[in-house]
Amino acid sequence: RCHRRAKTYLHSPLFCRWRTPVSGVTSRSPQPARVISIDPELGDKTMTIASTSALLAITLASLVAVAEARAETPGERCDRLASHPGDPRRNPAFSGVATGDIDVVAAMSACLQATTSEPANARFHYQLGRAYFDGSNTDGAFAEFSTAAQSDYPVAKGALGYFYDAGIGTRADKTKALALALEAASENVGFAAHNAAVMLREGDGAPKDYPKSLALFRKAVSLGYDQSLVDIGFAYDNGYGVPVDYAEAMAWYQRAADKQISEAYNNIGNLYENGNGVAQDDAQALAWYAKAEAQGYTLAYMNIANLIDHAKGQAADPARAARLVLKAFDEGGKGDDVNEIAWTPQFWIAMRAELIAAGRMSAAQDAASEAETKAAFDAMLDG
């Protein structure tokens, strides 16, 4: 059943938004000038207007000289605008910028200048690739990641591995994707350790290896990659490389929930729904699923729909259940999630009304049977 699954998947610097605060060069506003009351009893120690003007002129000249001396180089601008928070070799003066937050035009300009002036600097090529990706230039991103990876730049290997896994800018190659992810993981790239762990758990690019997968998830967590907290919990929840231990699963899920990770909310809800390691409590399950729903986690929509369709945790509400299922589909949920749940007849009546209202079924089908409604729904999923 779909609500038994945790949706855990590959992450990369391309789609995962880092929670590390973005910081660049912090410029402090100049202090306001103080008004000095000049005491006439100070005699020749009193500042004259002329001497004050001269002092200001010297001060301004000094400030200009300092500013010029501290002007950013193209490489520093590239680092500030496009470094990755999880890059172990990033310029330590900057914390990195989350994907989606990159100023594409400024970053491309800076990083193009940086790669022109220092063509052998792999970091700049990697960061140019990030700017290209944020600008939807996947071919350019693939080329720059490849250049950086050929120069043995660890985080670029991780990014390139993701491209090979997903077939972005190149043909998909799971074996090559895993090899690159493992190389990057060995050089302390957190998201690459996570990706390699997922592939080994799922058997992508190599046979399944649960113990090695779990070890890599643990390494990712040690490197600050919080998403892997969920996957360690998932291993204990399902016995992947360790004996099933629901209490341990809950502990890891709770750590991830403290980081506001939607999969953790969903999986805690699953433990309550099934009474695994905790007292069975549909109301608590709904509350946790609602937290995941609020973050747009489509599997939680399905889990809530399943409970409220069967009057668990609250009064039956097949109409809302139908709306949630359609919302999950519209936001990218998987059709097989729908078909894994045994819906009530009232759900299919409500679904028929929703499909007609949305123009997905003809109004003439108002008296359609449950089987006809299911067929229309399946056709929508296939379309």
FENRAMO-V369186 format. One record per residue. N is the residue number from 1. RES is the residue in one letter. NEAR is the number of other C-alpha atoms within 8 Angstrom. Layout:
BEGIN
n->{N | N}
res->{RES | RES}
near->{NEAR | NEAR}
END
This chain:
BEGIN
n->{1 | 2 | 3 | 4 | 5 | 6 | 7 | 8 | 9 | 10 | 11 | 12 | 13 | 14 | 15 | 16 | 17 | 18 | 19 | 20 | 21 | 22 | 23 | 24 | 25 | 26 | 27 | 28 | 29 | 30 | 31 | 32 | 33 | 34 | 35 | 36 | 37 | 38 | 39 | 40 | 41 | 42 | 43 | 44 | 45 | 46 | 47 | 48 | 49 | 50 | 51 | 52 | 53 | 54 | 55 | 56 | 57 | 58 | 59 | 60 | 61 | 62 | 63 | 64 | 65 | 66 | 67 | 68 | 69 | 70 | 71 | 72 | 73 | 74 | 75 | 76 | 77 | 78 | 79 | 80 | 81 | 82 | 83 | 84 | 85 | 86 | 87 | 88 | 89 | 90 | 91 | 92 | 93 | 94 | 95 | 96 | 97 | 98 | 99 | 100 | 101 | 102 | 103 | 104 | 105 | 106 | 107 | 108 | 109 | 110 | 111 | 112 | 113 | 114 | 115 | 116 | 117 | 118 | 119 | 120 | 121 | 122 | 123 | 124 | 125 | 126 | 127 | 128 | 129 | 130 | 131 | 132 | 133 | 134 | 135 | 136 | 137 | 138 | 139 | 140 | 141 | 142 | 143 | 144 | 145 | 146 | 147 | 148 | 149 | 150 | 151 | 152 | 153 | 154 | 155 | 156 | 157 | 158 | 159 | 160 | 161 | 162 | 163 | 164 | 165 | 166 | 167 | 168 | 169 | 170 | 171 | 172 | 173 | 174 | 175 | 176 | 177 | 178 | 179 | 180 | 181 | 182 | 183 | 184 | 185 | 186 | 187 | 188 | 189 | 190 | 191 | 192 | 193 | 194 | 195 | 196 | 197 | 198 | 199 | 200 | 201 | 202 | 203 | 204 | 205 | 206 | 207 | 208 | 209 | 210 | 211 | 212 | 213 | 214 | 215 | 216 | 217 | 218 | 219 | 220 | 221 | 222 | 223 | 224 | 225 | 226 | 227 | 228 | 229 | 230 | 231 | 232 | 233 | 234 | 235 | 236 | 237 | 238 | 239 | 240 | 241 | 242 | 243 | 244 | 245 | 246 | 247 | 248 | 249 | 250 | 251 | 252 | 253 | 254 | 255 | 256 | 257 | 258 | 259 | 260 | 261 | 262 | 263 | 264 | 265 | 266 | 267 | 268 | 269 | 270 | 271 | 272 | 273 | 274 | 275 | 276 | 277 | 278 | 279 | 280 | 281 | 282 | 283 | 284 | 285 | 286 | 287 | 288 | 289 | 290 | 291 | 292 | 293 | 294 | 295 | 296 | 297 | 298 | 299 | 300 | 301 | 302 | 303 | 304 | 305 | 306 | 307 | 308 | 309 | 310 | 311 | 312 | 313 | 314 | 315 | 316 | 317 | 318 | 319 | 320 | 321 | 322 | 323 | 324 | 325 | 326 | 327 | 328 | 329 | 330 | 331 | 332 | 333 | 334 | 335 | 336 | 337 | 338 | 339 | 340 | 341 | 342 | 343 | 344 | 345 | 346 | 347 | 348 | 349 | 350 | 351 | 352 | 353 | 354 | 355 | 356 | 357 | 358 | 359 | 360 | 361 | 362 | 363 | 364 | 365 | 366 | 367 | 368 | 369 | 370 | 371 | 372 | 373 | 374 | 375 | 376 | 377 | 378 | 379 | 380 | 381 | 382 | 383}
res->{R | C | H | R | R | A | K | T | Y | L | H | S | P | L | F | C | R | W | R | T | P | V | S | G | V | T | S | R | S | P | Q | P | A | R | V | I | S | I | D | P | E | L | G | D | K | T | M | T | I | A | S | T | S | A | L | L | A | I | T | L | A | S | L | V | A | V | A | E | A | R | A | E | T | P | G | E | R | C | D | R | L | A | S | H | P | G | D | P | R | R | N | P | A | F | S | G | V | A | T | G | D | I | D | V | V | A | A | M | S | A | C | L | Q | A | T | T | S | E | P | A | N | A | R | F | H | Y | Q | L | G | R | A | Y | F | D | G | S | N | T | D | G | A | F | A | E | F | S | T | A | A | Q | S | D | Y | P | V | A | K | G | A | L | G | Y | F | Y | D | A | G | I | G | T | R | A | D | K | T | K | A | L | A | L | A | L | E | A | A | S | E | N | V | G | F | A | A | H | N | A | A | V | M | L | R | E | G | D | G | A | P | K | D | Y | P | K | S | L | A | L | F | R | K | A | V | S | L | G | Y | D | Q | S | L | V | D | I | G | F | A | Y | D | N | G | Y | G | V | P | V | D | Y | A | E | A | M | A | W | Y | Q | R | A | A | D | K | Q | I | S | E | A | Y | N | N | I | G | N | L | Y | E | N | G | N | G | V | A | Q | D | D | A | Q | A | L | A | W | Y | A | K | A | E | A | Q | G | Y | T | L | A | Y | M | N | I | A | N | L | I | D | H | A | K | G | Q | A | A | D | P | A | R | A | A | R | L | V | L | K | A | F | D | E | G | G | K | G | D | D | V | N | E | I | A | W | T | P | Q | F | W | I | A | M | R | A | E | L | I | A | A | G | R | M | S | A | A | Q | D | A | A | S | E | A | E | T | K | A | A | F | D | A | M | L | D | G}
near->{7 | 11 | 10 | 6 | 6 | 9 | 6 | 8 | 6 | 9 | 12 | 12 | 11 | 10 | 7 | 8 | 8 | 7 | 5 | 7 | 5 | 8 | 9 | 10 | 6 | 5 | 4 | 4 | 4 | 4 | 4 | 4 | 4 | 4 | 4 | 4 | 4 | 7 | 6 | 6 | 4 | 8 | 6 | 4 | 5 | 9 | 7 | 6 | 6 | 6 | 8 | 9 | 8 | 8 | 8 | 8 | 8 | 8 | 8 | 8 | 8 | 8 | 8 | 8 | 8 | 8 | 8 | 7 | 6 | 6 | 6 | 7 | 6 | 10 | 12 | 8 | 12 | 17 | 14 | 12 | 13 | 14 | 15 | 12 | 11 | 9 | 9 | 7 | 6 | 12 | 7 | 6 | 5 | 12 | 13 | 17 | 14 | 13 | 13 | 6 | 6 | 12 | 8 | 10 | 6 | 8 | 15 | 12 | 8 | 12 | 16 | 9 | 10 | 13 | 12 | 7 | 6 | 7 | 8 | 5 | 8 | 12 | 10 | 13 | 14 | 13 | 14 | 16 | 14 | 12 | 15 | 14 | 12 | 12 | 7 | 6 | 9 | 10 | 7 | 10 | 15 | 14 | 9 | 12 | 15 | 11 | 11 | 15 | 13 | 7 | 7 | 7 | 11 | 11 | 12 | 13 | 17 | 17 | 13 | 14 | 14 | 14 | 14 | 15 | 13 | 7 | 10 | 11 | 9 | 8 | 7 | 10 | 10 | 10 | 9 | 11 | 15 | 15 | 9 | 12 | 16 | 11 | 11 | 16 | 15 | 8 | 7 | 9 | 17 | 14 | 14 | 17 | 18 | 15 | 14 | 14 | 14 | 12 | 15 | 16 | 12 | 7 | 10 | 12 | 12 | 9 | 7 | 10 | 10 | 10 | 9 | 9 | 15 | 13 | 9 | 13 | 15 | 11 | 10 | 17 | 13 | 7 | 9 | 7 | 11 | 10 | 9 | 12 | 14 | 14 | 10 | 13 | 14 | 11 | 14 | 15 | 10 | 7 | 10 | 13 | 10 | 8 | 7 | 10 | 10 | 11 | 8 | 9 | 14 | 12 | 9 | 12 | 15 | 10 | 9 | 14 | 11 | 7 | 7 | 8 | 10 | 12 | 12 | 13 | 15 | 15 | 10 | 13 | 14 | 11 | 15 | 15 | 12 | 7 | 10 | 10 | 9 | 8 | 7 | 10 | 10 | 11 | 9 | 11 | 15 | 12 | 9 | 12 | 15 | 10 | 11 | 14 | 12 | 7 | 7 | 6 | 11 | 12 | 13 | 13 | 14 | 15 | 11 | 13 | 14 | 11 | 12 | 15 | 14 | 9 | 10 | 11 | 12 | 7 | 7 | 9 | 9 | 12 | 9 | 8 | 14 | 14 | 10 | 12 | 12 | 8 | 10 | 14 | 11 | 7 | 7 | 7 | 10 | 8 | 8 | 6 | 12 | 10 | 7 | 8 | 9 | 5 | 9 | 8 | 7 | 7 | 13 | 13 | 9 | 11 | 12 | 12 | 9 | 10 | 10 | 13 | 8 | 7 | 7 | 9 | 11 | 8 | 6 | 5 | 8 | 9 | 5 | 9 | 6 | 9 | 7 | 8 | 12 | 9 | 8 | 10 | 8 | 8 | 8 | 8 | 8 | 5 | 4}
END
